[in-house]
Amino acid sequence: MRMSREAKAQSKTRILNAASKMVRERGIDAASVAEVMQAAGMTNGGFYRHFQSKEEMVALAIRAAFDQIADRFDKRLEQSGAAAAIEVYVEEYLSKRHLEHPGHGCPVAGAGTDAGRFHGAYSEEFIAGTEKLIQRLSAAEGGMAVASERARAIRRLLMLVGAVVTARAVGPGALGEEIVAACIDEFTGHAPEKG
């Protein structure tokens, strides 16, 4: 029995969601096709109905991850303005949830090291996705017209990524909390309240 286009699209989305989460949690090498298909609730046999290769699946999965972040940012920017959009972005980025669940977070913090090791479609999608984040942060600063605004957006993204990667690396405890607090202080001008 042939799948309808709608059912095929839904299956592909489930696979991409599972792949996106797994790549951000474990990296490309550790995200096998078999495990991704199992996580999507499907058998390996269906993989090639949706993708020509693992590389294609991973590239599309990383694109989907960046698109989700950009779409959320765009909605907040439209609804609440630049200052609110950046504030919520920073809060979410430095949240305990993001630190503890890399599979649902930023691909730069979760899978950035893979971009330097894998070339081709994955690397291209990673570059395009990182550019989307920089553009969003630049827009929140006032637009892409001024080079200094773009440079500031890049520095802010790198600070967020560095804080999350380092806090994850040192694990739960005082040092991780101090790293996140220092980054929050840099963005807001005051450290978060203890509580």
VMD Tcl script that draws the C-alpha trace (Angstrom):
set ca {
  {0.00 0.00 0.00}
  {1.40 3.39 -1.01}
  {1.65 6.19 1.49}
  {-0.33 9.35 0.85}
  {1.73 12.50 0.39}
  {0.47 13.81 3.71}
  {1.38 10.61 5.55}
  {4.80 10.58 3.88}
  {5.40 14.20 4.91}
  {4.38 13.43 8.50}
  {6.72 10.42 8.58}
  {9.59 12.51 7.23}
  {8.94 15.17 9.88}
  {9.02 12.52 12.63}
  {12.33 11.21 11.30}
  {13.83 14.72 11.08}
  {12.68 15.55 14.61}
  {14.27 12.36 15.95}
  {17.48 12.95 13.97}
  {17.69 16.59 15.02}
  {17.39 15.69 18.68}
  {19.85 12.82 18.46}
  {22.51 14.78 16.54}
  {22.36 17.62 19.10}
  {22.59 15.16 21.99}
  {25.20 12.75 20.66}
  {26.79 14.07 17.48}
  {26.55 12.79 13.93}
  {28.55 9.58 14.29}
  {26.55 8.40 17.28}
  {23.20 9.05 15.56}
  {22.83 5.93 13.45}
  {20.05 5.55 10.89}
  {18.72 2.54 12.81}
  {18.52 4.48 16.09}
  {16.95 7.51 14.44}
  {14.31 5.35 12.75}
  {13.60 3.53 16.01}
  {13.26 6.85 17.85}
  {10.82 7.98 15.13}
  {8.79 4.80 15.71}
  {9.60 3.40 12.28}
  {11.60 0.56 10.74}
  {14.88 0.97 8.85}
  {13.23 -0.14 5.63}
  {11.33 3.13 5.34}
  {14.41 5.32 5.50}
  {15.12 5.40 1.77}
  {11.56 6.42 0.96}
  {12.45 9.75 2.54}
  {16.22 10.27 2.13}
  {18.98 9.30 -0.25}
  {21.59 9.09 2.50}
  {22.30 9.66 6.17}
  {24.12 12.86 5.16}
  {20.94 14.24 3.57}
  {18.88 13.34 6.65}
  {21.36 14.97 9.03}
  {21.63 18.12 6.91}
  {17.85 18.52 6.81}
  {17.59 17.76 10.52}
  {20.09 20.49 11.42}
  {18.25 22.91 9.11}
  {14.99 22.10 10.90}
  {16.59 22.73 14.30}
  {17.86 26.17 13.26}
  {14.53 27.00 11.59}
  {12.61 26.24 14.81}
  {14.79 28.67 16.76}
  {14.59 31.37 14.07}
  {10.81 31.01 13.80}
  {10.32 31.38 17.57}
  {12.59 34.42 17.59}
  {10.73 35.99 14.63}
  {7.35 35.53 16.33}
  {8.60 37.21 19.50}
  {10.22 40.00 17.52}
  {6.93 40.67 15.73}
  {4.77 40.39 18.85}
  {6.90 42.10 21.46}
  {9.72 43.98 19.78}
  {13.47 43.60 19.66}
  {14.28 44.06 23.35}
  {11.76 41.44 24.48}
  {12.81 38.99 21.75}
  {16.46 39.16 22.77}
  {15.60 38.94 26.47}
  {13.56 35.77 26.03}
  {16.19 34.28 23.70}
  {18.92 34.82 26.31}
  {16.70 33.49 29.14}
  {15.92 30.32 27.18}
  {19.49 29.87 26.04}
  {20.91 30.07 29.55}
  {18.07 28.13 31.16}
  {18.47 24.95 33.16}
  {16.26 23.22 30.57}
  {18.65 24.09 27.73}
  {21.67 23.07 29.77}
  {20.15 19.70 30.69}
  {18.48 18.89 27.36}
  {20.84 19.59 24.45}
  {18.61 17.58 22.10}
  {16.02 20.35 22.26}
  {18.42 23.28 22.21}
  {20.70 25.25 19.97}
  {22.57 23.23 17.33}
  {25.66 25.43 17.74}
  {26.03 24.45 21.40}
  {24.89 20.88 20.85}
  {26.53 19.88 17.59}
  {28.92 22.65 16.67}
  {32.06 20.56 16.87}
  {30.67 18.24 14.19}
  {30.42 21.11 11.70}
  {34.19 21.37 11.61}
  {34.66 17.64 11.06}
  {31.94 17.01 8.49}
  {31.85 18.80 5.19}
  {29.24 18.94 2.49}
  {25.54 19.34 3.13}
  {25.77 19.26 6.93}
  {28.41 21.95 7.02}
  {26.48 24.11 4.54}
  {23.29 23.86 6.60}
  {25.22 24.58 9.79}
  {26.73 27.73 8.25}
  {23.33 28.88 6.97}
  {21.73 28.21 10.36}
  {24.42 30.06 12.27}
  {23.93 32.98 9.90}
  {20.20 32.95 10.70}
  {20.97 33.29 14.40}
  {23.41 36.14 13.79}
  {20.85 37.93 11.64}
  {18.19 37.56 14.33}
  {20.49 38.90 17.02}
  {21.55 41.74 14.70}
  {17.90 42.57 14.02}
  {17.31 42.74 17.72}
  {20.16 45.17 17.98}
  {18.69 47.42 15.30}
  {19.42 45.83 11.95}
  {22.15 44.52 9.69}
  {23.14 47.91 8.31}
  {25.89 48.65 10.81}
  {28.90 46.34 10.90}
  {29.39 46.96 14.61}
  {25.87 45.65 15.32}
  {26.68 42.45 13.43}
  {29.97 42.09 15.31}
  {28.16 42.60 18.61}
  {25.56 39.98 17.64}
  {28.36 37.51 16.83}
  {30.06 38.18 20.17}
  {26.77 37.68 22.01}
  {26.05 34.40 20.22}
  {29.55 33.14 20.97}
  {29.21 34.11 24.62}
  {25.93 32.21 24.91}
  {27.34 29.15 23.14}
  {30.53 29.22 25.20}
  {28.63 29.55 28.45}
  {26.35 26.61 27.65}
  {29.12 24.35 26.34}
  {31.35 25.09 29.33}
  {28.54 24.80 31.90}
  {27.57 21.43 30.40}
  {31.21 20.32 30.45}
  {31.74 21.13 34.13}
  {28.39 19.60 35.06}
  {25.93 20.59 37.74}
  {27.30 22.54 40.64}
  {28.69 25.86 41.72}
  {31.08 26.45 38.79}
  {28.41 25.80 36.15}
  {26.02 28.14 37.94}
  {28.75 30.79 38.20}
  {29.45 30.54 34.45}
  {25.78 31.03 33.57}
  {25.41 33.88 36.09}
  {28.43 35.70 34.66}
  {26.96 35.47 31.17}
  {23.56 36.70 32.36}
  {25.30 39.59 34.12}
  {27.08 40.52 30.89}
  {23.75 40.67 29.02}
  {21.61 42.31 31.68}
  {24.04 44.22 33.83}
  {23.10 42.27 36.95}
  {23.52 38.70 38.14}
  {20.43 36.51 38.47}
  {18.81 36.28 41.87}
  {19.57 33.16 43.86}
  {16.59 31.11 44.59}
}
mol new
graphics top color blue
foreach p $ca { graphics top sphere $p radius 0.5 }
foreach p [lrange $ca 0 end-1] q [lrange $ca 1 end] { graphics top cylinder $p $q radius 0.2 }
display resetview
